[in-house]
Each structure stands twice: as structure tokens, then as C-alpha cells.
Amino acid sequence: MKSLLVLHDASAPSFCYYGSPEPKPGTKMSSEIFAKVLEYVVREKLSLSIICGLDGLDHDAKSQIEATDIPYFCYLPVGAAKGDPMEIPVLDASDPAAVDTLTGDTHASAVLRFSRQEVNELPEIWEALSRKVYRVVVVPTDIGKWDMDTISLYEKALAKMSDKLKAIYLSTGDPDIELNILSDRMVLVDGSPVECRAGHDHLTVMPDGTFSICPGFGLDGDDAVGTLDSSPSIPNKHLLLRDYAPICLVCDAYQCRRCVYINQRTTLEVNTGPWQICRAAHLEREASRLLLIELKKTGLFPRQELIREINYTDPLEIVLNPKKFQEQEPPPVAPKKTLFRKMTKADADRLKKRQHVSEPPPVSKPASEKMPMYKELPMATNKAVAKVTPEERDNIRKLHMKKNGLSELFSSLARLDADTLESSPLYDKLIADMGSVSLEFQGWWDQMAKNYSWPIEAGKKWRIDFDTCEVFLD
Ligand code: SF4
């Protein structure tokens, strides 16, 4: 883990994809818990980002931080910004006048959240904001609800923003000016996509001192993944990574944040995004590609490599029709990019806010009526009732991964049009594979239960901790 996000006030407006909670009093982190947070940050050598509510970071909390000398950034509503360079003001496109309240030349970065209703106004609001900060991070608040009309409005908004950004680059000659959805893909430089990586690179401390993968999961009331007094433990943590996201693996829209919160809330799979995210990311990628061509003609960004042209709008098309795309080169190794401008690289790395995940829901119908079903939401609430060997664990983990991959493909099919679906040679195979993997999967549990005489209790399900090989019944 590299950094800690601290939700200092449970009423703090969102700075990211998760929804903003209703403001209410008495939801702040206590100074005792905040002191423990700071101890944890020092002990684990982490960087610190704080998410503040409407009244910003209070004097006591600031004094606590200053006493430790920990560098930090602070996301806060624009109305609470006081001009501190460590502040990252968060604005909402539904309140464009708020841009005028921001002091110019003090903040390096700002976040601008927008919904479907504000897509048309986005270019103007962003342009006004870009005059005050170097980097604007634009975040859609409701992308899971976008329809094709919103997607085409977004395409038009991207074209407008691209024209405006080009004009800004040409008039200022300053390549430090950034708009995440256009410039991030253009100027990737050091090896990795600009992803959130919640649960791996960072965790969130909720106001009560518990850990959550990202503020969104914690605010929704999902189970904590640890506390400041114990080590964090994230069930099936590997699923949060790109390596376990079959669709993302063939994609090179590296400006996409791969928000595991949105993934889980829309497709029920942390490693599969909704079709809207993929479509939007590919529109951004294409707009970045065209913009870079134009800028290079003028002599700007001379060292950046051109972005290759592609002929699909959703990487799922590659997964389902690999032959059609086999002529294309695989995605190049992704370069890395810092998130915020006019800061040191170390500061920017610290700011790599990225949040986290949860597991798919349990299968609704057990294949065996006699035996408890495997449960895919492992939470360590019980004592282990059994333990399997590492080899046995490896077998079920392989089946688990296979089953998840197939489920992801299934859940993603809904995003395809009928023609693509019908022409896909994979569809029938997927159904057959899913059937056999599900049987094999349940067969493993049935066989293990028989071999080891595992206990059975009505209404309870088995689950396994892949790290310890322990089996639980709960
Ligand atoms: S998972 Fe990451 S990108 Fe998604 S809402 Fe949480 S912090 Fe933001």
C-alpha cells in the first residue's frame, strides 16, 4: 500500500465516482481516531489524502498533522477552499458559478464532477476552471445510467474540449495544463495506466477508524476490511487488479480509472466495468489520439508517441471476436503518468488516489440441495471449520477464476448489439463452458465435504479463504 485516504467527515461531498452523502452534523472523525490515523501513516510510511466536509479541515486536525510533518493533500468542497496549495477543490458542474469563487494560481488541481444533465455545459465550465488550475480531473457521477444519447453528447463535448485545449496549448505553450480525459492518454510517460488501484495502492479510513476499499463502499455500509488496530484483509484482493480483468487486459484506454466501485455497483463484478465506461473511455482515447496528431504538427509534445488507431469502440468486441482483431497489435506496455501538475513526482504519486472492491454475490441456486453452497462473499466472522491442502486450494481457485471470467463475459454480453452477438462464435461455447465449470465447481465442494466430513448447517454456506486454505461455514 502506498497511501491512505481519510474520510474525515462522513458528510463530505464525493470527489470521485461514488455518490455524495447527505450533509449532516456529527459525522466527523474524532481527534483520537485522527491521531491513530497519523500514527498509522507514519508507521507504514504512507502518503496521506484527506477528504473534508463543508467546513474544510479544522484547526485541530491541521495542528495534529503539522506536529507530525506528514505531507498531505486535502479534497474539499470549493466553498471550503482557503487557498492552501495542499487543497484540491471539488466542484460540481450543476453549480458553474462556483468556479468564480476559486482563487486563481493557488491550486494545482481541481476535481469537476458532472452528471448527464451537464454534459453539454461541461466544455465551458471546464474551460473557465482551467484558467485557475493546471490540472482538472473530470468525473462523471452517473455513468452507469448513460444511454447512447448521452454517449453521443459526450462525444461532442469531447470534441469541443479538445478544440479548446488545443487553443490553450497553442496560446500558452504550456504542456503542464491538463484535462484528465484528454491529456492523460496523450502524455503517458512511465509505464502504467492511470488507474485507481483501490485496495492495492491505497485504502480508505472511515470516520470510525475502520478500513474500506474506497469511500464509496464504506459509505454504502459494506463490511469493513480491517481497522487501524489490525492489518487490512481484503477477500479475493487479486480481483481488484487489471491482471484479473479479462476485458481490461486487452484494452489500452489507459486514461480509464478502472473504478472498482462503479464496476461492482453496475455489473456486480469488481473486475468488469459497465459498457458505458468502456465506450466513454474509447471516445476519450480517440479524441486524445486526434488531438495529439494536431499538436505534434505544431511542434508541441515532440517526444510523445502517436496513439495507434483502432477499429473498435469497446474491448469486449476483441474478447468475443478475437479472430476479427488478431491482425491488430496487442496493447503496448502502458506508460505511467502522474496525476497532478506543478508538484513533485513524489507528491503526484502520493496523490494517486485509487479505491477498491468487493466480491460477486453468491450463486442464487445451489447445484446440490444436500450440501451448503460455496459462498463468494468471505468475511472473517467465524472460526474455520476445516482446512484444505494448498493443492486442493489451487484447484478450487482455478475453477473460481474460470467461473468468474465466464460470468464477466456473460454480464458483458448485454452491452452488445444483436448483430455482434449473433456473429460471435463464442456465445454457444460460453454457455457450454459455464455449465461444465459450474458442475466442476460444485463437485469440488461436494467431494471435499465428503472426504473430510465437513459440518453442515441449515441456511449456512461454506466459503474458503484462498490465502490460508481455511474453510468457514457461515
Ligand atoms: S474505486 Fe477508486 S475510482 Fe472508484 S470511486 Fe473509489 S476511489 Fe474513485
Residues whose N, C-alpha, C, O or C-beta is under 5 A from the ligand:
A	BS01	SF4	C16 Y17 Y18 C196 A198 C214 G216 R257 C259 V260 Y261 I262 R354 Q355 H356
